[in-house]
Each structure stands twice: as C-alpha cells, then as structure tokens.
Amino acid sequence: MPILVFVETAEGKIKKTSLEGVAYAHAMGGPVTAIALGDVETAELEGLGKYGASKVLHAADPKLNKGIIQVYASVLSKAMQDEQADILIISNSSLGTPVAARVAVKVGASLAANIVSLPETTSGFVVKRSIYSGKAFAHVELKNQKKVLVLRKNAADIKEVGAPVKVTPYSVSLSDADFAVTITSAELATGEVLLPEANIVVSGGRGMKGPEHWHLLEDLAKTLHAATGCSKPVSDMGWRPHHEHVGQTGIKVAPQLYIAVGISGAIQHLAGVNSSKYIVVINKDAEAPFFKAADYGIVGDAFEILPKLTEAIKKAQ
Ligand SMILES: Cc1cc2nc3c(=O)[nH]c(=O)nc-3n(C[C@H](O)[C@H](O)[C@H](O)COP(=O)(O)OP(=O)(O)OC[C@H]3O[C@@H](n4cnc5c(N)ncnc54)[C@H](O)[C@@H]3O)c2cc1C
C-alpha cells in the first residue's frame, strides 16, 4: 500500500516541510506517492524522487491554484481512494491542517496532528504528538485502517535516497459544491521572508531598547536570508508589527535556526520557539532563562555583538 504525501508549494516551488513529509513517508517504509495541486515547476516535482517518492502525481487544473481547503480535501480524498493509500501525510500549516481534518472525515480516517517522530508500530500504530505548546508529548494510538498524519516541522530529516522520477498527470473532476467558499484575492503582509515559513529567524526583545535599533537585527536577517520576529512586549509597544510577535499568543515558529537577541526567555516566548532545530541566544545577562533552552549562547551587549556578527557572516559568505 503506498503512503500518499500532500506536497505544498509556494510560487511554483515545493515547501521544505513537504520534503520532510516525503522523507518521513520513506522512513516509514513507503512506497511513497507524492501529490501536488496547482502550478508547480515540473523539475521540482521530479526532484521528489531524490527524497524517497517512487511516484509523483500532479493535478495541474488551474482551479487548484488558490489553495481552497474544501477543494483540496476533495482531491486528496479521491487520490487516497484511487491510489489505494491507507495513510496520508500532510504538513502542519494554515492550509495543511484544515485540509487534513476534512480528508479524515471524508475517508473515515483516524487523525493525529503535531506529530514529531516516526510512528511506533510494534503493537498497534502509535504516534508521538507535541501538546500544550510544546511543553509535553502525548502518545496516541490510531486505530482506523485509514490514517491522516499531520507532521510538525522538523519531524523528519531530509536525505537524498534516490533519483528524480517522472511526473504523472492526475485529472480531477470538481463540482460547484467544492467551491462553496472561494478566495477572491490574497496579498502578502510583507515582501520579506515570511516568519512561519522561514528557515532562519532573527528575533529581538525589549533588550533592543527601541525600534530605532532594529536595523541591527534587519542587517543580520538580510545577510542570513532570515525572517525577523520579536517578543510580545515589543509588538505591544508598537516597535514592531503584531504579525512578528512570536510565542504562545503569537506565531509559533520551527526554523532550523532561531537567533534570540535581548529576549529574556519567558515560558510564553519559549512556547513559540521550542521546535526550532538550533537556538542561539544573545543576552547581556548570563542568568537569562533563555540560555537554558539555547544550543549556543553569547553573553554580551547586543549593540556590540550584532554588527560584528553580521560583518563576520558577510566575510564568511
Ligand atoms: C498570558 C501571557 C501570554 C504571553 N504571551 C507571550 C508571547 O506569546 N510571546 C512573548 O514573547 N511573550 C509573551 N508574554 C510575555 C512574557 O511573559 C514576557 O514578559 C516577555 O516575553 C518578555 O519579553 P522580553 O524578553 O522582550 O523582555 P524582558 O523580559 O524585559 O527581557 C529583556 C532581555 O533583554 C536583555 N538585555 C537588555 N539589554 C540588553 C543588551 N544591550 N544586549 C543584550 N541583551 C540585553 C535583558 O537581560 C533581558 O533578558 C505573555 C505573557 C502572558 C502573561
């Protein structure tokens, strides 16, 4: 039985989280069928073979370009049926998570979200889920034959295990009922790297003293092609826009690298960053709680360290 993986894309490119989905399905033992909906570059899709997909389906109908949740759920449910797939893997995202819930209802599947590691299958099918904003884990048994697994970022390591594969067109038949809700227009909040999608995040707290010093963080972010984030008080005071607020009550991020500058590391902030692969903390107080959650720390004044760090990275590049 193949494992079906829904591949999310942005501007024709495959999202890293979907490569993780393919790698996860391959690590489960496959065989892996990946499916992408709407406009995607063919070379991108063929490349999925390198990460473990043995078959790649592409539903290129232009009606699928808008990422409408109900429509995607219809197509993926049908694809599970057509491919005789008992397991569907989807990434945790603003599109993926609601699509997963609808597919589970349509096909009568057990659903688990926020999965952080491979399932345990020695007795039943048990997945490990991150709960309470990452402060605890739950082990959940999925008993239905059909299963929808929603992966948290960094749930699998992306490895090259194969070679590019040919893409198979997948035709869809959509009814008016699928378009009961449509997206009339969409616009990006910012032209820069989007915080929830970023591989690297440079984030600043009250220790940055004021918005006039943010250019130091922006310079570092630009050098690293990173998104910028901030602590809650920083956005509350209007130093930065609210969509940059990271934490329990803000955006939850899971980049490869989170650089926290002048942030104390309150539990509510950590709740939004503790799925990051590596955390680097810059703080002048060696006792700042954030250091306990850090992989690397620099004790010192951000205003001295940031320009030197940016300069050193530029030289290394
Ligand atoms: C219900 C609730 C929900 C919350 N949700 C969130 C949330 O989602 N996200 C969030 O961030 N917070 C949240 N908070 C607030 C949280 O408890 C903290 O108050 C907040 O995270 C602190 O922000 P900060 O670290 O920027 O500021 P501070 O706690 O004031 O820390 C500033 C840090 O900067 C350091 N510093 C000062 N000067 C320098 C310098 N020159 N160089 C280097 N370091 C320096 C200091 O040593 C200090 O550690 C929430 C609180 C509550 C009650």
Ligand as a Chemical Component Dictionary entry (heavy atoms), coordinates in Angstrom:
data_LIG
# 
_chem_comp.id                   LIG 
_chem_comp.type                 NON-POLYMER 
_chem_comp.pdbx_formal_charge   0 
_chem_comp.three_letter_code    LIG 
# 
loop_
_chem_comp_atom.comp_id 
_chem_comp_atom.atom_id 
_chem_comp_atom.alt_atom_id 
_chem_comp_atom.type_symbol 
_chem_comp_atom.charge 
_chem_comp_atom.model_Cartn_x 
_chem_comp_atom.model_Cartn_y 
_chem_comp_atom.model_Cartn_z 
_chem_comp_atom.pdbx_ordinal 
LIG C1  C1  C 0 -0.832 35.243 29.081 1  
LIG C2  C2  C 0 0.507  35.701 28.597 2  
LIG C3  C3  C 0 0.865  35.431 27.301 3  
LIG C4  C4  C 0 2.112  35.860 26.820 4  
LIG N1  N1  N 0 2.466  35.557 25.525 5  
LIG C5  C5  C 0 3.690  35.911 25.086 6  
LIG C6  C6  C 0 4.133  35.554 23.797 7  
LIG O1  O1  O 0 3.414  34.926 23.007 8  
LIG N2  N2  N 0 5.371  35.941 23.407 9  
LIG C7  C7  C 0 6.232  36.631 24.225 10 
LIG O2  O2  O 0 7.352  36.960 23.793 11 
LIG N3  N3  N 0 5.833  36.975 25.454 12 
LIG C8  C8  C 0 4.589  36.647 25.912 13 
LIG N4  N4  N 0 4.205  37.020 27.161 14 
LIG C9  C9  C 0 5.092  37.920 27.910 15 
LIG C10 C10 C 0 6.238  37.163 28.593 16 
LIG O3  O3  O 0 5.802  36.680 29.855 17 
LIG C11 C11 C 0 7.426  38.104 28.820 18 
LIG O4  O4  O 0 7.002  39.213 29.583 19 
LIG C12 C12 C 0 8.054  38.610 27.532 20 
LIG O5  O5  O 0 8.357  37.527 26.672 21 
LIG C13 C13 C 0 9.337  39.383 27.830 22 
LIG O6  O6  O 0 9.797  39.985 26.672 23 
LIG P1  P1  P 0 11.350 40.324 26.503 24 
LIG O7  O7  O 0 12.132 39.102 26.754 25 
LIG O8  O8  O 0 11.479 41.026 25.198 26 
LIG O9  O9  O 0 11.592 41.429 27.631 27 
LIG P2  P2  P 0 12.332 41.346 29.018 28 
LIG O10 O10 O 0 11.771 40.264 29.866 29 
LIG O11 O11 O 0 12.314 42.723 29.550 30 
LIG O12 O12 O 0 13.810 40.901 28.660 31 
LIG C14 C14 C 0 14.735 41.712 28.009 32 
LIG C15 C15 C 0 16.039 40.954 27.972 33 
LIG O13 O13 O 0 16.983 41.724 27.265 34 
LIG C16 C16 C 0 18.242 41.606 27.887 35 
LIG N5  N5  N 0 19.022 42.795 27.524 36 
LIG C17 C17 C 0 18.847 44.072 27.945 37 
LIG N6  N6  N 0 19.728 44.880 27.332 38 
LIG C18 C18 C 0 20.482 44.111 26.529 39 
LIG C19 C19 C 0 21.563 44.361 25.651 40 
LIG N7  N7  N 0 22.047 45.579 25.461 41 
LIG N8  N8  N 0 22.117 43.308 24.987 42 
LIG C20 C20 C 0 21.648 42.047 25.156 43 
LIG N9  N9  N 0 20.628 41.750 25.966 44 
LIG C21 C21 C 0 20.044 42.781 26.654 45 
LIG C22 C22 C 0 17.920 41.510 29.364 46 
LIG O14 O14 O 0 18.986 40.888 30.059 47 
LIG C23 C23 C 0 16.652 40.687 29.345 48 
LIG O15 O15 O 0 16.943 39.298 29.479 49 
LIG C24 C24 C 0 2.973  36.599 27.645 50 
LIG C25 C25 C 0 2.581  36.862 28.982 51 
LIG C26 C26 C 0 1.383  36.422 29.446 52 
LIG C27 C27 C 0 1.003  36.711 30.861 53 
# 
loop_
_chem_comp_bond.comp_id 
_chem_comp_bond.atom_id_1 
_chem_comp_bond.atom_id_2 
_chem_comp_bond.value_order 
_chem_comp_bond.pdbx_ordinal 
LIG C1  C2  SING 1  
LIG C2  C3  SING 2  
LIG C2  C26 DOUB 3  
LIG C3  C4  DOUB 4  
LIG C4  N1  SING 5  
LIG C4  C24 SING 6  
LIG N1  C5  DOUB 7  
LIG C5  C6  SING 8  
LIG C5  C8  SING 9  
LIG C6  O1  DOUB 10 
LIG C6  N2  SING 11 
LIG N2  C7  SING 12 
LIG C7  O2  DOUB 13 
LIG C7  N3  SING 14 
LIG N3  C8  DOUB 15 
LIG C8  N4  SING 16 
LIG N4  C9  SING 17 
LIG N4  C24 SING 18 
LIG C9  C10 SING 19 
LIG C10 O3  SING 20 
LIG C10 C11 SING 21 
LIG C11 O4  SING 22 
LIG C11 C12 SING 23 
LIG C12 O5  SING 24 
LIG C12 C13 SING 25 
LIG C13 O6  SING 26 
LIG O6  P1  SING 27 
LIG P1  O7  DOUB 28 
LIG P1  O8  SING 29 
LIG P1  O9  SING 30 
LIG O9  P2  SING 31 
LIG P2  O10 DOUB 32 
LIG P2  O11 SING 33 
LIG P2  O12 SING 34 
LIG O12 C14 SING 35 
LIG C14 C15 SING 36 
LIG C15 O13 SING 37 
LIG C15 C23 SING 38 
LIG O13 C16 SING 39 
LIG C16 N5  SING 40 
LIG C16 C22 SING 41 
LIG N5  C17 SING 42 
LIG N5  C21 SING 43 
LIG C17 N6  DOUB 44 
LIG N6  C18 SING 45 
LIG C18 C19 SING 46 
LIG C18 C21 DOUB 47 
LIG C19 N7  SING 48 
LIG C19 N8  DOUB 49 
LIG N8  C20 SING 50 
LIG C20 N9  DOUB 51 
LIG N9  C21 SING 52 
LIG C22 O14 SING 53 
LIG C22 C23 SING 54 
LIG C23 O15 SING 55 
LIG C24 C25 DOUB 56 
LIG C25 C26 SING 57 
LIG C26 C27 SING 58 
# 
